[in-house]
Amino acid sequence: MDINLFTQKSREALNDIEQIAMENGNQEMVQAHLLLALLQQEDGLIPKMIEKMEINLPYFTKAVQKIIDGRPKVSGGKRYWSEALNDA
């Protein structure tokens, strides 16, 4: 994966994934972390698309956060990307 080929917003989202996982006490980073990172971007494409589809963005974001809240919590340890997140 050559991160230099990604857009600026994509690179920002990838950087935000670990922060979101850390804030939520998750060791394994999964697609929900990526989705939340994309949903939280100011002037990002994903929030605009969600609103264009007439989906309630705050409700959708809370639903994604609920998925993350259900993930196992750990303290310490190295964070890692799940295989599914790596594939995404």
SVG drawing of the C-alpha trace seen along z (x, -y; Angstrom):
<svg xmlns="http://www.w3.org/2000/svg" viewBox="-33 -21 37 32">
<polyline fill="none" stroke="black" stroke-width="0.4" points="0.0,0.0 1.6,-3.3 0.1,-5.9 1.5,-8.6 -1.1,-7.6 -4.0,-8.4 -5.8,-11.7 -5.1,-14.0 -8.5,-13.2 -7.8,-9.4 -4.4,-9.9 -6.1,-11.9 -8.6,-9.1 -5.9,-6.5 -4.1,-8.6 -7.3,-9.1 -8.1,-5.3 -5.4,-4.7 -6.6,-7.7 -10.2,-6.5 -9.1,-3.0 -7.0,-4.4 -9.8,-6.7 -12.1,-3.7 -9.6,-1.2 -9.5,1.0 -6.4,2.9 -7.7,4.2 -8.6,1.5 -11.5,2.5 -13.6,1.1 -15.9,-0.7 -12.9,-2.8 -12.2,-3.8 -15.9,-4.6 -16.1,-6.7 -12.9,-8.5 -14.4,-9.3 -17.7,-10.4 -16.0,-12.8 -14.0,-14.6 -14.8,-18.3 -15.7,-18.9 -15.2,-15.2 -16.9,-13.4 -18.5,-10.7 -20.5,-13.0 -21.7,-14.8 -22.8,-11.6 -24.6,-10.4 -26.6,-13.6 -27.2,-13.5 -28.8,-10.1 -31.0,-11.8 -29.6,-9.7 -29.5,-11.3 -25.7,-11.9 -25.7,-12.2 -27.8,-9.1 -25.6,-7.1 -22.5,-8.3 -23.9,-7.2 -24.7,-3.8 -21.1,-3.3 -19.9,-4.5 -22.1,-1.9 -20.4,0.8 -17.0,-0.4 -18.3,-0.6 -19.1,3.1 -15.5,4.0 -13.2,5.6 -11.4,3.1 -7.8,3.4 -5.3,1.2 -1.8,1.1 -0.5,3.3 0.2,2.5 -2.7,1.6 -3.0,3.5 -5.2,3.4 -7.6,6.3 -7.2,8.3 -10.6,7.0 -9.5,3.4 -6.2,4.1 -8.3,5.5 -10.5,2.4"/>
</svg>
